[in-house]
Amino acid sequence: MIEEKRIFLTGAAGFIGFHAIQAFHKRGDRVIGYDNFNGYYDPALKEARVQELKKIGIEVIRGDLCDQEKLDSEMTEFGTTHVVHLAAQPGVRSSLENPQACVKSNEEGFVNVIESCRKLNAKLIYASSSSVYGLNKKVPFSEEDRTDQPASLYGATKKSNEVTAHSYSHVYGMHVTGLRFFTVYGPWGRPDMAYYLFTKAIMNGDPIKVFNHGKMKRDFTYIDDVVDGIVAAVDLGAECEIFNLGNHKSIELGTFIETIENTLGKKAEKKMLPMQLGDVVETYADIEHSRAELGFEPKVSIEEGIQKFIDWYKSYYK
Ligand SMILES: NC(=O)c1ccc[n+]([C@@H]2O[C@H](COP(=O)([O-])OP(=O)(O)OC[C@H]3O[C@@H](n4cnc5c(N)ncnc54)[C@H](O)[C@@H]3O)[C@@H](O)[C@H]2O)c1
């Protein structure tokens, strides 16, 4: 008998959550979202995403991860079998500027979520990050590599989630899967991320900030590919696993900017700056483990993905 999935998805008003919850809904799983709509970036974008979800019959509860009672009661009432936990305080820079907010949502919030899962015997699939690789120099980054040298507090909180999940799996036999996302981009994306800031600045004729003089490489992963990985991880429902979800292509920042320029048909005015605190020079995902266990196969090229983002950006901001 196929188990009926009732998926409680945190961070549903956020970028990745908004896309992931629709994928589960479309294929017939029962879903409900949970989000506090915080003001880290324009809450109007979060509200607009949730309006889109409402149109197709998806409900998003307004609540905070730090409210354990509410989490417990909402998850119980929904009859949750799986929790896809994507709510967090993202951003390397933000974790340096506002460390307490980062620890509150990412560590206290995580323990609350895993506690609620334990009480309901629900499987947990949660967002980790390529940031856990920190100062690891060996590329591509494999799940076997060192992750005890984070370069930022944000990376440290994501590593803390992974070790916390391991301990719960060991003690209570819980099913936990951590997904290390690599620079996810696409329509309805996050306004604090470089691709969004670059697009906005180039369109407005403003200069863009290019850190480390452009000598950086990132593994940019299109949202639909990441969502495929999340869905596959829910279906696998592994005992205790960690997977990289990256595009397996590390691209120079300069090439990335060129792709945006070509798509917009407009050159960027570049302001070259030194490396920012907390940043790493390169990210690059080894995806052999995800390929083997999740059938993960990224399909969208950077040119195609950026075109889709810019099409959305123009229509959203008219
Ligand atoms: N986008 C990326 O490139 C990327 C890369 C690596 C990891 N991640 C992780 O993936 C997850 C989703 O990221 P995203 O890009 O969609 O970010 P996002 O900020 O768009 O979404 C996160 C959502 O969580 C909500 N939230 C934050 N703190 C909360 C709290 N205390 N209680 C309830 N809701 C809260 C926010 O309101 C937001 O809507 C995060 O865990 C993030 O750390 C993202």
The ligand as an SDF file (V2000), in Angstrom:
LIG
                    3D

 44 48  0  0  0  0  0  0  0  0999 V2000
   18.3830   30.0050   -1.6730 N   0  0  0  0  0  0  0  0  0  0  0  0
   19.5880   29.4260   -1.5410 C   0  0  0  0  0  0  0  0  0  0  0  0
   20.4700   29.5880   -2.3890 O   0  0  0  0  0  0  0  0  0  0  0  0
   19.8730   28.5250   -0.3740 C   0  0  0  0  0  0  0  0  0  0  0  0
   21.1360   27.8920   -0.3210 C   0  0  0  0  0  0  0  0  0  0  0  0
   21.4300   27.0520    0.7420 C   0  0  0  0  0  0  0  0  0  0  0  0
   20.4920   26.8310    1.7230 C   0  0  0  0  0  0  0  0  0  0  0  0
   19.2830   27.4590    1.6790 N   0  0  0  0  0  0  0  0  0  0  0  0
   18.3100   27.1810    2.7440 C   0  0  0  0  0  0  0  0  0  0  0  0
   17.0940   26.8240    2.1440 O   0  0  0  0  0  0  0  0  0  0  0  0
   15.9910   27.2390    2.9530 C   0  0  0  0  0  0  0  0  0  0  0  0
   15.0460   28.1020    2.1500 C   0  0  0  0  0  0  0  0  0  0  0  0
   15.7500   29.2350    1.6760 O   0  0  0  0  0  0  0  0  0  0  0  0
   15.1050   30.3490    0.7490 P   0  0  0  0  0  0  0  0  0  0  0  0
   16.1470   30.7750   -0.2000 O   0  0  0  0  0  0  0  0  0  0  0  0
   13.7870   29.8900    0.2730 O   0  0  0  0  0  0  0  0  0  0  0  0
   14.9330   31.5300    1.8180 O   0  0  0  0  0  0  0  0  0  0  0  0
   13.6670   32.4800    2.1350 P   0  0  0  0  0  0  0  0  0  0  0  0
   14.1660   33.4890    3.1210 O   0  0  0  0  0  0  0  0  0  0  0  0
   13.0610   32.9690    0.8790 O   0  0  0  0  0  0  0  0  0  0  0  0
   12.6580   31.4920    2.8520 O   0  0  0  0  0  0  0  0  0  0  0  0
   12.7120   31.1870    4.2310 C   0  0  0  0  0  0  0  0  0  0  0  0
   11.3310   31.4380    4.8300 C   0  0  0  0  0  0  0  0  0  0  0  0
   11.3830   31.0740    6.2170 O   0  0  0  0  0  0  0  0  0  0  0  0
   10.6150   32.0000    6.9510 C   0  0  0  0  0  0  0  0  0  0  0  0
   11.1340   32.0330    8.3280 N   0  0  0  0  0  0  0  0  0  0  0  0
   12.3610   32.4600    8.7230 C   0  0  0  0  0  0  0  0  0  0  0  0
   12.4710   32.3680   10.0680 N   0  0  0  0  0  0  0  0  0  0  0  0
   11.2800   31.8670   10.5170 C   0  0  0  0  0  0  0  0  0  0  0  0
   10.7790   31.5590   11.8080 C   0  0  0  0  0  0  0  0  0  0  0  0
   11.4940   31.7750   12.9190 N   0  0  0  0  0  0  0  0  0  0  0  0
    9.5430   31.0530   11.8990 N   0  0  0  0  0  0  0  0  0  0  0  0
    8.7660   30.8390   10.7870 C   0  0  0  0  0  0  0  0  0  0  0  0
    9.1950   31.1360    9.5350 N   0  0  0  0  0  0  0  0  0  0  0  0
   10.4330   31.6420    9.4050 C   0  0  0  0  0  0  0  0  0  0  0  0
   10.7940   33.3290    6.2390 C   0  0  0  0  0  0  0  0  0  0  0  0
    9.7130   34.2220    6.4660 O   0  0  0  0  0  0  0  0  0  0  0  0
   10.8890   32.9000    4.7750 C   0  0  0  0  0  0  0  0  0  0  0  0
    9.6460   33.0380    4.1160 O   0  0  0  0  0  0  0  0  0  0  0  0
   16.6250   27.9560    4.1420 C   0  0  0  0  0  0  0  0  0  0  0  0
   16.7560   27.0240    5.1980 O   0  0  0  0  0  0  0  0  0  0  0  0
   17.9850   28.3570    3.6300 C   0  0  0  0  0  0  0  0  0  0  0  0
   18.9140   28.5100    4.6980 O   0  0  0  0  0  0  0  0  0  0  0  0
   18.9610   28.3020    0.6570 C   0  0  0  0  0  0  0  0  0  0  0  0
  1  2  1  0
  2  3  2  0
  2  4  1  0
  4  5  1  0
  4 44  2  0
  5  6  2  0
  6  7  1  0
  7  8  2  0
  8  9  1  0
  8 44  1  0
  9 10  1  0
  9 42  1  0
 10 11  1  0
 11 12  1  0
 11 40  1  0
 12 13  1  0
 13 14  1  0
 14 15  2  0
 14 16  1  0
 14 17  1  0
 17 18  1  0
 18 19  2  0
 18 20  1  0
 18 21  1  0
 21 22  1  0
 22 23  1  0
 23 24  1  0
 23 38  1  0
 24 25  1  0
 25 26  1  0
 25 36  1  0
 26 27  1  0
 26 35  1  0
 27 28  2  0
 28 29  1  0
 29 30  1  0
 29 35  2  0
 30 31  1  0
 30 32  2  0
 32 33  1  0
 33 34  2  0
 34 35  1  0
 36 37  1  0
 36 38  1  0
 38 39  1  0
 40 41  1  0
 40 42  1  0
 42 43  1  0
M  CHG  2   8   1  16  -1
M  END
$$$$
